[in-house]
Amino acid sequence: MKICRFRTSNAQESFGVITEENIIYKIDGDIFGEFQQTTNTFDRKDVKLLPPCSPKQMYGPGLNFLDHLQMANEALGTNATTIEQPDPWFKSITSIIGEGENVVIPKDSPSGIQYEGECIAVIGKTTRRADENTAWDNIFGYTCGNDISERTWQRDDREFWRAKGSDTFAPIGPWIETSFDPREQNAMIVRVNGQEVQKAYTSDMFFNFGKLISFISQAITLSPGDMIWSGTSGHPENMSHGDIVEVEVENIGILTNKVVNE
């Protein structure tokens, strides 16, 4: 089931179930509790898709693909050769934008911004000190994300507060897929202006979502709607004003945003 959040032309916001034919059936109730699909329908082209939910907190996993180590070493001035354990970091919720919204290159960015196409797990139940099996059971569904990154700030600042948390640095969407399984070999693909520039597979995560959520929940309570990012692979490149960037997670959907200068 694909669950989206949308705004109508009269500014009403709702959740809905979106079909393969791009028809949205409005939902009544709490998507993380009890809800029902109504017969009230909208065409996708007649509404604005919003970020699919509003998390209280989001966490990146730290390095989570072995082939991303070299890039990270270059960016951070380190020389790590293996991934010992998850190293979660907090990504600001104020950086969230949705499908079709602009990613903004900050005017004071020294080195520009880069894409990082990722899969995101959306927590469905309050989660505290969960084991890995319970962690999997507590996932509501999955969506696409682009962990926009500014490498000079990432290297020079003590925290990732602006390198990965600046306004518009977290495009998320277009919906939550509840029947997705990241343990299968689902491709995560980034395209810039239609050209494929990055590809990885959810099954290649060094620490899968069960491990990540279990690890984080030993210290921090996760709430319904909170988001855990997968991490990325390879060597992302800079984006330029006017670029159209797409993040596709196979069997979820495609998230599309335009890049603009501030």
Sequence and secondary structure as in RCSB ss.txt:
>XXXX:A:sequence
MKICRFRTSNAQESFGVITEENIIYKIDGDIFGEFQQTTNTFDRKDVKLLPPCSPKQMYGPGLNFLDHLQMANEA
LGTNATTIEQPDPWFKSITSIIGEGENVVIPKDSPSGIQYEGECIAVIGKTTRRADENTAWDNIFGYTCGNDISE
RTWQRDDREFWRAKGSDTFAPIGPWIETSFDPREQNAMIVRVNGQEVQKAYTSDMFFNFGKLISFISQAITLSPG
DMIWSGTSGHPENMSHGDIVEVEVENIGILTNKVVNE
>XXXX:A:secstr
 EEEEEE TTS EEEEEE TTSEEEEEEE TTS EEEEEEEEEGGGSEEE S   S EEE SS SGGGHHHHHHH
HT    S  S   EEE GGGEE TT EEEE TT SS  B  EEEEEEE S BSS  HHHHHHTEEEEEEEE  B 
HHHHHHSSS TTTTTSTT EEEEEEEETT  TTS  EEEEEETTEEEEEEEGGG SS HHHHHHHHHTTS B TT
 EEE    S   B  TT EEEEEETTTEEEEEEEEE 
